[in-house]
Amino acid sequence: MSVRRLADQQPASFAFSADNLAWAKAEMAKYPAGRQASAVIALLWRAQEQNDFWLSKPAIETVAALLDMPYIRVLEIATFYSMFNLEPVGTYFVQLCGTTPCQLRGADAIKDVCRSKIGEQRHISADGKFSWLEVECLGACCNAPMVQINEDYYEDLTPENFARLLDDLAAGKPVTKGSQIARKSSEPKPGQGPTLNEPSLYDGSVVGSWRQRFEESIAAAAAAAANAAANAADKK
């Protein structure tokens, strides 16, 4: 795991908007007196959303003061969880899953599209619209490869449809969230039909044949042991 540090360039200050401050106080009120620190992750997340999806040092300090927590404790949380961005990101922040299922399904080709259209990781494109980062499993393995852009998942990607997706986002065009091949949830691909429909999976025949082989091997072992005992008795 790489070391996570705050960005070198920091804004002078941060303050919650009136609406977000009211929301934060309502979130804190959910917990018993003296336990307001339990709201720290929720407040950090709201601060990140307000601050163009990254956490600045003043934002972390603001959350710490609001919750009456030592700054270092809030900093520890912000630097531990990778969902908190510690440096500025593009308007569209692409988190690309590079874990094994996505890797096996072509994540490297999706990375190549990111590099060609955006640049290297942690780099914000010249127009300020995009940045990207490879992350660990995002939990959409059935529809790999996939990315998360801001708060939405985009699945069943190919280099072609992913490049088109980025172009449409840059142009302000509407895009389809979720599967890019009209897959519903994590069901089989359109036109693929049902899966796991082999009758032997459900009628007990597979288990039955396995059990018969198992019982036969047990019986054979018992017979061999009996024969060995009988031979030993004959020799006496």
N, C-alpha and C positions, 0 to 999 in steps of 0.2 A: 504494500500500500504506500502510495506517495505521501510525502509530508504536505499537509494542507495549511497554508498560511494566508493571512489577509493580504489584499492587494496593496502594492506600494503606493499607488495614488488613491487618496481618500477624500471624500467630500468634507466640507467644514462642519456640517451638522445634519441631523435627521430628526424629524418629529412626525409622529403619527398624524394623519388627517383626522378631522373631527369625527368622521364616521368610523374610522378604524380605531380611534381611541375609545369610543363608546363600545365598540365590539370587544376590544381588549378587556375593558373593565367588566363587561358582562361575562367574558370567558373566565376571568379571575374569580368572579363571584360564584362560580360553580363549585369551588373548593372550600373546605372549612378554613376558618381563620388560622393564619400561620402556615397554610399549605398552598399559598398562591403560586409558589415556584413550580407547581405541577403544570401550570399553563405555559411554561417557557417555550416548548416546541411550537405550540400553536401561535404564540405571539411572534416568535422568530419567523415563522412561515408567513404570517401576515405582513411583517416588516419587509420581508424579501419580495413579496408580491407588489407592495407599494413602491419599492425601490428598484423598479425595472428588473425584477427577478434576480437581484443579488444582494448579499448582506454586507453592508459597510461597517466599519468600526463604530461610527456614531450610532448606527441602528442597533448594534449589539449593546452599546452602552445605554441607549434609551430603554431597551427591554430590561436590562439589568436594574436600572433605577426604578422602573415601574413596578417590578416584582420584588424590589428590595433585596436583590441578590448581589453577591460580589461579582464584579465584572468578569473575573477569571473563570468563575463557574459557568457563566453563560458563554464565554469564549470557548471553553472546553466542549460544550455541546455543539456549538456552531461549527467547530473544526472537526468534530468527530463524525457527524452525519453528512454523507456525501450529497444529500438532497439540498443542502444549503450551499449556494454558490458564493464563493468568497471574492470573486472578481466580476467585473461587468461582463455581461453576455449580450448576444444579439437580440433583436426584437423577437426572432424565432430561435430558441435555444434547442438544438437537436442533441438528444441523448441517444446514442447508438449502442444497442446491446451487442456485445462481442463474446458472450458466453457460449458454451459448446453447442447447444441446439441451433442458435443463430449462425454460429461459425460454420457448422456443417451445411447450413442451408444458403450460404452465400453472403454472409455479413462482410467479408473482405471486399466484395464488389461494391457494396453500399458505402464502405469506407472510402473507396476510390472516388465515388461520386462526391462525397463530402470534401475530399481534398481538392478535386478539380473545380468545384463550384464555390467552395467557401475558403479553403486553405487548410492549414494544419490545425490540430486540436488547440483549443483555447485562444484561437485567433478570431477576431471579429471581422467580418467581410467589410470591404471598403464602404459599402452603402449603409453599414450598421445593422443590416437586417438579420444576419445569420452568424452563429457560432456553433461549434459542436464539440462533443466529448464522448469518448467510448466509456461505457459504464458496465457494471455487472448485471446479472439477470433481471429483466423487468417483468418476468412472469407471463409472457405471452408466447411460450415456446411452441405451441401447436401451430401458430401462424407466423413462424419465423421465415425470413429475417424481419426485424421490426425496429422502429425508432419511437421515441417519445419526443414530441415537439411541444414545448411549453407544458400544458396539462393534458394533451391528447395523444393517444396511441395511433400509429399508422403501421399496418401489418401486411404480410404477404407481399413484401417489396421485391422489386427487380431493379436493376440499374436504370432501366427505361422509365418505369412508372415513378421511381423515386426522384429522378432528375426532373420529370414533368411536375411532380408535386412541389419541389423547391421553386421551379419557375413560376408556378401558379401562385404560390405564397408571395413571392417577390413582386408579382404583378397585381397583387390584391384580389385575385380571382377566388371564387369559392372552391373549397377542396373537400374531398370525401374523407371523413375520419374513419378509423378502424381499418378493416380489410380493404385492400385496393383491388381485390378480384371478386368482390360481392359475396364473399364467404359470410355466412351468418354465424356469429359467435365463434366457437371453435369446432363447428361441425365440419364434415368432409367438404372438400372443394366443390363448387358448383359443377354438376354433371358427373361427379365421381360416384354418387349413390351411397347406400348404406355400407358400413364397414362392420367387421366382426359378425358376419351373418352365416358363418359355417355352422351347420347344425351340431356337429360334434363338440362345439364349444359349450353347448348348453344341455345336450341330451344325456350326459353322463358317460358316453362311450369312451371318451379319452381317459377320464378318471377310472372307469371300469377296467379298461385294458391295462392301465398302469397297476391297478390293485391286483389284477390276476397275475401279472408278471411278478409282482412283489411277493404274493402268497406262494407262487411256484418256487421262487428262489428260497424262501424260508423253509418250505417243505423239503427242497433238495438239500439244504444245509443240514436239516434235522436228520434226513435219511443218511447222509454221509457220516454224521456224528454217531448214529446208531450202528452203522456198519463198522466204523472204526472201533467202537466199544465191543461189538461182537467178535471182531477179529482178535482184539486184545484178550478177550476171555478165552477164545479157542487156543491161543498160544500158551495159556497157563495150563 
